[in-house]
Amino acid sequence: MCMEMLVFQMVGVSDDVNEYALALKDTEEKMSRCPKRRRDIYDELVKSQKVFSEKLNHLSRRLAWINVTIYSKEKMQDIYWLLQVCIRTIEHGDRIGSLFAFMPEFYLSVVMNSYSALKNYFSPVNSMEDLPGYEVTLTRLAAILAKHFADSRIVGTDIRDSLMQALASYVCYPHSLRAVERIPEEQRISMMKNLLAPYEQRPWAQTNWILVRLWRGCGFGYRYTRLPHLLKTKPEDANLPSLQKPCPSTLLQRHMADLLRSDREMAPSFLNSVLNQLNWAFSEFIGMIQEIQQAAERLERNFVDSRQLKVCATCFDLSVSLLRVLEMTVTLAPEIFLDWSRPSSELLLRRLAQLLNQVLNRVTAERNLFDRVVNLRLPGLESVDHYPILVAVTGILVRLLVDTDFQGAERATAVLLADPCFQLRSIQYLLGHTEPLVLGAASPAADKKHFSLQSYTDYISQEELAKVEQMLGHLSEESKQAAASTLVSVPVLLFLVYYKHTSMKTLTMGSASAVQLPRELLPSTDCLFVSWVAKSGSIW
């Protein structure tokens, strides 16, 4: 254990070397740009250069000593031995059944930290892949993470979170993901079943992240490592799990599809929880950017709290990842939404269409709240952009309207157009069609670039673009036919019938196009939404 902690402490020396090297390089660049008449500034830069050079020289010598003594091949073998001993201990404890709950958490912590040290901290000269039994050890560790991240015998919150984070990191790298695929089929299916449990009343962000990593590389325009608008910026750490190249697992995707198709209770509960969390995350994001925009427009000098910006960006990232999980589900098991012989398919499709329309309306309206905040490019909101969220929504729509049979496309189209929030201009926006100016509104700047999927040729294939154009043409034609068939527009009143135990309560919610549902009833399973057409001032 002492050796393991020493390895982690020595990592700080390597980080210090990188920081001083960057500072020295930056100082030398400033010296080259310094005007000759500002001798005072140049002299200060020379002093800084000397300090950085001396410090870097000292740290480089220390790092060389560490690589020879601490990060040696012998020390790597010691940590590898410790990893194997702890794995055998955990496997033995698991076989004794309920007594596993009394095994010290120390063993699980050492397993995760030892693997992290071997993978991240030793130089390429001493590669983990050269260790004896490397592949077998990876597979045994994968089996431990897959089985125990949701093990009810582990009650400690911290260790459960650590196991979940370790599994999330494990599926980000090709060699460790393949190890997960090598564990017995029964364990793989059990792992996917635990991942598909409803999101309510448990930490769900890491679970959702794992599902997203299994899908990344297969989704619409989802083959990127970094977002297009961030390519010119340098990442803080290129070794972060989130910055690894996509490595989807078709094997685990098949297990997910089989579970959702075969278990008719699992699919609705899982998808309703995903839709609930998406509704919450996106609503929180919109509320926060509204506060940020108001603060930015004030005349007096003010600063937006960095913590608020971080939470706002997190809500946006969660919204995108939840949309990707929905895209994954629609692609792998479309019948969950389109086969209306299943009890909850129609309701799920209508909920999905409503949320997609809400997201599109918020994001695609030009000169709106989202557009203005994105253009501010505030530090902390770097990930907030049109591309990640719009391609996720587009992927779902393409799968429902284009990559399906005639009956499925017909049902999805009818539900999408029937939603009061549907606007054809939101779909047109995806291909760069600008919104017509409202009378009296200021015209946009001439140099303003309009969003268009056609601009991302390195991220979106021609085949994918062709499907978007096909979808736009299909919706345009269907919208015209729907408008022609509706000669008289009648108001639709929406009622919320809330049944609980032996009492029934009816709340008149008003027009369906401007409905505001009570927040406490959104996740309730005791609600029934009923709409009537108003005729001659009466409700029939």
C-alpha positions in Angstrom: 0.0 0.0 0.0 2.9 2.4 0.8 4.4 1.6 -2.5 1.1 2.4 -4.3 0.7 5.7 -2.5 4.3 6.6 -3.3 3.6 6.1 -7.0 0.6 8.5 -6.8 2.7 11.1 -5.1 5.5 11.0 -7.7 3.0 11.8 -10.4 3.0 15.3 -9.1 6.6 15.7 -10.1 5.8 14.9 -13.7 2.9 17.4 -13.7 5.2 20.1 -12.3 7.8 19.4 -15.1 5.1 19.9 -17.7 3.8 23.1 -16.1 7.3 24.7 -15.9 8.1 23.6 -19.4 4.9 25.4 -20.7 5.8 28.5 -18.5 9.3 28.6 -20.0 8.1 28.3 -23.5 5.5 31.1 -22.9 8.1 33.4 -21.4 10.5 32.9 -24.4 7.7 33.7 -26.8 7.0 36.9 -24.9 10.7 37.8 -25.1 10.6 37.5 -28.8 7.6 39.8 -29.1 8.8 42.4 -26.6 9.5 45.8 -28.2 13.2 46.9 -28.0 12.2 50.3 -26.4 10.7 48.4 -23.4 14.0 47.3 -21.9 12.5 47.1 -18.4 9.9 44.5 -19.5 12.6 42.5 -21.3 14.8 42.4 -18.2 11.9 41.1 -16.1 11.2 38.4 -18.7 14.9 37.4 -18.6 14.7 37.0 -14.8 11.6 34.9 -15.2 13.3 32.8 -17.8 16.2 32.1 -15.5 14.0 31.1 -12.6 11.9 28.7 -14.8 15.0 27.2 -16.4 16.6 26.5 -13.0 13.5 25.0 -11.6 12.9 22.9 -14.7 16.5 21.6 -14.7 16.1 20.6 -11.0 12.7 18.9 -11.6 14.0 17.1 -14.7 16.9 15.6 -12.7 14.5 14.5 -10.0 12.1 13.0 -12.6 15.0 11.0 -14.2 15.8 9.6 -10.8 12.2 8.7 -10.1 11.9 6.9 -13.5 15.0 4.8 -12.6 14.1 4.0 -9.0 10.4 4.3 -8.4 8.9 3.6 -11.9 11.3 0.7 -12.5 10.3 -2.7 -13.9 10.8 -4.3 -10.5 8.3 -1.9 -8.8 5.8 -2.5 -11.6 6.0 -6.2 -10.9 5.5 -5.6 -7.2 2.3 -3.6 -7.9 1.1 -6.2 -10.4 1.7 -8.9 -7.8 -0.4 -6.9 -5.3 -3.2 -6.5 -7.9 -3.3 -10.3 -8.5 -3.4 -11.1 -4.8 -6.3 -8.7 -4.1 -8.2 -10.1 -7.2 -7.9 -13.6 -5.8 -9.0 -12.4 -2.4 -12.1 -10.7 -3.8 -13.0 -13.8 -5.9 -12.7 -16.0 -2.9 -14.8 -13.7 -0.8 -17.4 -13.6 -3.5 -17.7 -17.4 -3.4 -18.6 -17.5 0.3 -21.9 -15.7 -0.3 -23.4 -13.3 2.2 -20.2 -13.1 4.2 -18.7 -11.1 1.3 -20.4 -8.1 2.9 -17.9 -8.3 5.7 -14.8 -8.2 3.5 -12.8 -5.0 4.1 -13.3 -2.3 1.4 -9.5 -2.1 1.4 -9.2 -4.9 -1.2 -11.5 -3.3 -3.7 -9.7 0.1 -3.3 -6.3 -1.5 -3.8 -7.5 -3.3 -6.9 -8.7 -0.1 -8.6 -5.8 2.0 -7.6 -3.2 -0.6 -8.6 -4.7 -1.0 -12.0 -4.8 2.8 -12.4 -1.1 3.1 -11.4 0.0 0.3 -13.8 -2.0 1.8 -16.7 -1.3 5.5 -16.3 1.9 6.2 -14.4 4.7 3.9 -15.7 6.7 4.9 -18.7 6.1 3.2 -22.1 9.5 1.4 -21.6 7.8 -0.7 -18.9 4.5 -1.5 -20.5 1.8 -3.3 -18.6 1.1 -5.5 -21.7 4.5 -7.2 -21.2 3.5 -8.5 -17.8 2.8 -12.3 -17.6 -0.9 -13.2 -17.7 -1.9 -9.6 -18.6 -5.0 -10.5 -20.7 -6.3 -12.9 -18.1 -5.8 -10.4 -15.3 -7.7 -7.8 -17.2 -10.6 -10.2 -17.8 -10.7 -11.2 -14.1 -10.7 -7.5 -13.1 -13.5 -6.8 -15.6 -15.6 -9.6 -14.1 -15.2 -8.0 -10.6 -16.2 -4.6 -11.8 -19.1 -5.9 -13.8 -20.5 -8.0 -11.0 -20.0 -5.8 -7.9 -20.7 -2.2 -9.1 -24.4 -3.0 -8.3 -23.8 -5.6 -5.7 -26.3 -5.2 -2.8 -23.8 -6.7 -0.4 -21.6 -3.6 -0.8 -23.3 -0.9 1.3 -20.6 1.8 1.5 -21.6 4.7 -0.7 -18.0 5.8 -1.4 -16.8 2.3 -2.5 -20.0 1.8 -4.7 -19.3 5.1 -6.4 -15.6 4.2 -6.9 -16.6 0.8 -8.5 -19.1 2.6 -10.8 -16.4 5.2 -11.9 -13.9 2.4 -12.4 -16.3 0.5 -14.7 -17.0 3.8 -16.6 -13.3 4.3 -17.1 -12.8 0.6 -18.0 -15.2 0.7 -21.0 -13.5 3.8 -22.5 -10.3 2.0 -23.6 -10.3 -0.7 -26.3 -8.2 -3.3 -24.5 -10.2 -3.1 -21.3 -13.5 -3.0 -23.1 -12.5 -6.2 -24.9 -11.8 -7.7 -21.5 -15.4 -6.9 -20.5 -16.6 -8.7 -23.6 -14.6 -11.8 -22.7 -16.3 -12.4 -19.3 -19.0 -15.1 -19.3 -22.2 -14.3 -21.1 -24.3 -14.6 -18.0 -22.2 -11.9 -16.2 -22.4 -9.7 -19.3 -26.2 -9.9 -19.4 -26.5 -9.3 -15.6 -24.3 -6.2 -16.0 -26.5 -4.8 -18.8 -29.6 -5.6 -16.7 -28.2 -3.6 -13.8 -27.3 -0.7 -16.2 -30.9 -0.7 -17.5 -32.5 -0.4 -14.1 -34.7 2.8 -13.7 -32.7 5.9 -13.0 -34.8 7.2 -10.1 -33.5 6.9 -6.5 -29.9 6.0 -7.5 -26.9 7.8 -8.9 -27.6 7.6 -12.6 -25.1 9.9 -14.3 -22.2 7.3 -14.3 -24.6 4.6 -15.5 -25.8 6.8 -18.4 -22.1 7.6 -19.2 -21.3 3.8 -19.5 -24.2 3.3 -21.9 -23.1 6.3 -23.9 -19.5 4.9 -24.2 -20.9 1.6 -25.4 -22.7 3.5 -28.2 -20.2 6.2 -29.1 -19.0 5.6 -32.6 -22.3 4.2 -33.9 -24.6 7.2 -33.5 -25.5 9.9 -36.0 -22.4 12.2 -36.3 -21.0 10.6 -33.2 -17.6 9.5 -34.2 -15.7 12.4 -32.8 -13.2 12.5 -30.0 -13.5 16.3 -29.4 -16.2 18.6 -30.4 -15.6 20.6 -33.7 -15.5 24.0 -32.1 -12.9 22.8 -29.5 -10.4 21.4 -31.9 -8.2 24.6 -31.8 -8.0 24.6 -28.0 -5.6 22.3 -26.2 -7.2 19.8 -23.8 -6.2 19.8 -20.2 -5.3 16.2 -20.2 -5.4 14.1 -23.4 -5.4 10.9 -21.3 -8.8 11.6 -19.8 -11.3 8.8 -20.4 -13.7 11.2 -22.1 -11.1 12.1 -24.7 -10.4 8.6 -25.9 -11.3 7.5 -29.4 -14.7 5.9 -29.8 -14.7 2.1 -29.3 -18.3 0.9 -29.3 -19.3 -2.6 -28.2 -21.7 -4.3 -30.6 -21.8 -7.4 -28.4 -23.0 -5.4 -25.3 -25.4 -3.5 -27.6 -27.0 -6.8 -28.6 -27.5 -7.8 -25.0 -29.2 -4.5 -24.3 -31.5 -4.9 -27.3 -32.4 -8.4 -26.3 -33.2 -7.3 -22.7 -35.4 -4.4 -23.8 -37.3 -6.6 -26.3 -37.9 -9.6 -24.0 -38.7 -7.8 -20.8 -41.9 -5.8 -21.4 -41.7 -4.2 -17.9 -38.1 -3.2 -18.0 -38.3 -1.1 -21.2 -41.1 1.3 -20.1 -39.6 1.8 -16.6 -36.1 2.4 -18.0 -37.2 4.8 -20.8 -39.7 6.7 -18.6 -36.8 7.3 -16.2 -34.5 8.5 -19.0 -37.2 10.8 -20.3 -37.9 12.2 -16.8 -34.2 12.9 -16.3 -33.9 14.5 -19.8 -36.8 16.8 -19.0 -35.2 17.8 -15.7 -31.7 18.3 -17.0 -32.7 20.3 -20.0 -35.2 22.4 -18.0 -32.5 23.2 -15.5 -30.0 24.1 -18.2 -32.5 26.5 -19.8 -33.2 28.1 -16.5 -29.5 28.6 -15.8 -28.6 30.1 -19.1 -31.5 32.5 -18.7 -29.9 33.7 -15.4 -26.5 33.9 -17.1 -27.8 35.9 -20.0 -29.5 38.4 -17.6 -26.3 38.8 -15.7 -24.3 39.4 -18.9 -26.7 42.1 -20.1 -26.5 44.2 -17.0 -24.8 47.5 -17.4 -22.9 47.4 -14.1 -19.8 45.3 -13.8 -20.6 41.8 -12.6 -19.2 38.3 -12.6 -21.0 35.0 -13.2 -20.2 32.5 -10.5 -17.9 29.8 -12.0 -19.7 27.1 -10.0 -23.0 28.1 -11.7 -21.3 27.9 -15.1 -19.9 24.5 -14.3 -23.4 23.2 -13.2 -24.9 24.7 -16.3 -22.4 22.9 -18.5 -23.0 19.7 -16.6 -26.8 19.9 -17.2 -26.1 20.4 -20.9 -23.7 17.4 -21.1 -26.3 15.3 -19.2 -29.0 16.3 -21.7 -26.8 15.3 -24.7 -25.8 12.0 -23.1 -29.5 11.2 -22.3 -30.4 11.9 -25.9 -27.7 9.6 -27.1 -29.0 6.8 -24.9 -32.5 7.4 -26.4 -30.9 7.3 -29.9 -29.2 4.0 -28.9 -32.5 2.5 -27.7 -34.5 3.7 -30.8 -31.8 2.2 -33.1 -31.4 -1.2 -31.3 -35.1 -1.8 -30.4 -37.3 0.5 -32.4 -40.4 -1.7 -31.8 -40.4 -0.3 -28.2 -41.7 2.9 -29.6 -43.3 1.9 -32.9 -45.0 -1.5 -32.2 -48.3 -0.3 -30.7 -49.3 -3.8 -29.7 -47.0 -3.3 -26.7 -48.9 -1.6 -23.9 -46.8 1.5 -23.4 -45.3 2.1 -26.9 -47.7 4.9 -28.0 -47.3 6.8 -24.8 -43.5 6.5 -24.9 -43.5 7.7 -28.5 -45.6 10.7 -27.7 -43.4 11.6 -24.7 -40.3 11.3 -26.9 -41.8 13.5 -29.6 -42.8 16.2 -27.1 -39.3 16.4 -25.6 -37.6 16.4 -29.0 -39.8 19.2 -30.2 -39.1 21.2 -27.0 -35.4 20.8 -27.4 -35.5 21.7 -31.1 -37.6 24.8 -30.5 -35.2 26.1 -27.7 -32.0 25.4 -29.7 -32.9 26.2 -33.3 -34.6 29.6 -32.9 -32.2 32.2 -34.2 -31.3 35.1 -31.9 -32.9 33.4 -29.0 -31.5 32.7 -25.5 -29.5 29.6 -26.4 -28.0 31.3 -29.5 -26.9 34.4 -27.5 -25.3 32.4 -24.6 -23.4 30.2 -27.1 -22.0 33.3 -28.8 -20.7 34.7 -25.5 -18.2 31.8 -25.3 -18.0 32.1 -21.5 -15.2 30.2 -19.7 -16.8 27.1 -18.3 -19.4 26.7 -21.0 -17.0 25.5 -23.7 -19.0 22.3 -24.3 -22.2 24.2 -24.9 -22.8 24.4 -28.6 -25.4 23.7 -31.3 -23.6 20.6 -32.8 -23.7 18.0 -30.0 -27.3 18.4 -29.0 -28.7 18.9 -32.5 -27.0 15.8 -34.0 -28.2 13.7 -31.1 -31.8 14.8 -31.8 -31.3 14.4 -35.5 -30.1 10.8 -35.0 -33.4 9.9 -33.2 -35.6 11.5 -35.8 -33.8 9.9 -38.7 -34.1 6.5 -37.1 -37.9 7.0 -36.5 -38.8 8.6 -39.8 -36.3 7.2 -42.3 -34.5 4.1 -41.1 -37.7 2.1 -40.4 -40.6 0.4 -42.2 -43.5 2.3 -43.7 -45.9 1.6 -40.8 -43.3 2.8 -38.2 -42.5 5.9 -40.2 -46.2 6.7 -40.6 -46.9 6.3 -36.9 -43.8 8.4 -35.9 -44.8 11.1 -38.4 -48.4 11.3 -37.2 -47.3 11.6 -33.5 -44.6 14.2 -34.3 -47.0 16.4 -36.3 -49.8 16.1 -33.8 -47.6 17.6 -31.1 -48.6 21.3 -30.6 -44.9 22.2 -30.3 -43.8 20.9 -33.7 -42.4 23.5 -36.0 -41.1 22.7 -39.5 -38.6 25.5 -39.4 -36.8 23.6 -36.6 -36.1 20.8 -39.0 -35.2 23.2 -41.8 -32.7 24.9 -39.4 -30.6 21.6 -39.4 -29.7 22.2 -43.1 -29.0 25.9 -42.8 -32.4 27.3 -43.8 -32.6 30.7 -42.1 -35.7 31.8 -40.2 -37.7 34.6 -41.9 -37.5 38.0 -40.2 -40.3 39.1 -38.0 -41.7 42.5 -38.9 -39.8 45.2 -36.9 -37.1 42.8 -35.8 -33.4 43.7 -36.3 -31.6 41.9 -39.1 -28.7 39.6 -38.1 -25.1 40.6 -38.7 -24.0 40.0 -42.3 -20.9 38.0 -41.1 -22.9 35.8 -38.8 -22.6 32.1 -39.7 -25.7 30.0 -39.7 -25.7 26.5 -38.3 -25.9 23.7 -40.9 -25.1 20.0 -40.7 -23.7 20.4 -44.2 -20.7 22.4 -42.8 -19.5 19.4 -40.7 -18.2 17.2 -43.6 -15.5 15.7 -41.4 -18.1 14.6 -38.8 -21.2 13.7 -40.8 -21.1 11.4 -43.8 -22.9 12.1 -47.1 -25.2 9.2 -46.5 -26.3 10.7 -43.2 -26.9 14.1 -44.8 -29.0 12.5 -47.5 -31.2 11.0 -44.8 -31.7 14.4 -43.2 -32.7 15.8 -46.6 -35.1 12.9 -47.1 -36.5 13.5 -43.6 -37.1 17.2 -44.3 -38.8 16.5 -47.6 -41.0 13.9 -46.0 -42.0 16.2 -43.1 -42.6 19.1 -45.5 -45.0 17.1 -47.6 -46.8 15.6 -44.6 -47.2 19.0 -43.0 -48.8 20.4 -46.1 -51.3 17.5 -46.2 -52.1 17.8 -42.5 -52.7 21.6 -42.9 -55.0 21.0 -45.9 -57.0 18.4 -44.1 -57.6 20.6 -41.1 -60.1 23.2 -42.4 -61.2 24.5 -39.0 -58.9 24.8 -36.1 -60.6 23.8 -32.9 -59.2 24.4 -29.4 -58.1 21.3 -27.6 -58.4 21.4 -23.8 -56.1 19.2 -21.8 -57.3 17.8 -18.4 -55.1 16.1 -15.9 -56.9 13.4 -14.1 -55.0 12.5 -11.0 -56.1 9.4 -9.3 -54.8 8.4 -5.9 -56.2 5.6 -3.8 -59.9 6.1 -3.6 -60.1 9.8 -4.6 -60.0 11.4 -8.0 -58.9 15.0 -8.8 -59.4 16.7 -12.1 -57.3 19.8 -12.9 -58.1 21.9 -16.0 -54.8 22.6 -17.6 -56.0 24.9 -20.4 -54.9 24.9 -24.0 -52.7 21.9 -25.0 -50.3 24.3 -26.7 -49.5 26.2 -23.5 -49.8 23.5 -20.8 -47.8 23.8 -17.6 -47.9 20.6 -15.6 -47.4 20.6 -11.8 -43.8 19.7 -11.2 -44.7 17.2 -8.4 -46.9 15.2 -10.7 -44.4 14.8 -13.6 -42.8 11.5 -12.3 -46.1 10.2 -10.9 -47.5 6.9 -12.3 -50.9 7.9 -11.0 -51.7 10.5 -13.7 -53.9 10.2 -16.7 -53.9 12.9 -19.4 -57.2 13.3 -21.2 -58.0 15.8 -24.0 -61.4 16.8 -25.4 -62.3 18.9 -28.4 -64.3 21.9 -27.5 -67.6 22.2 -29.5 -70.1 24.9 -29.2 -68.7 26.0 -25.8 -69.2 22.5 -24.3 -66.8 19.7 -23.5 -67.8 16.3 -25.0 
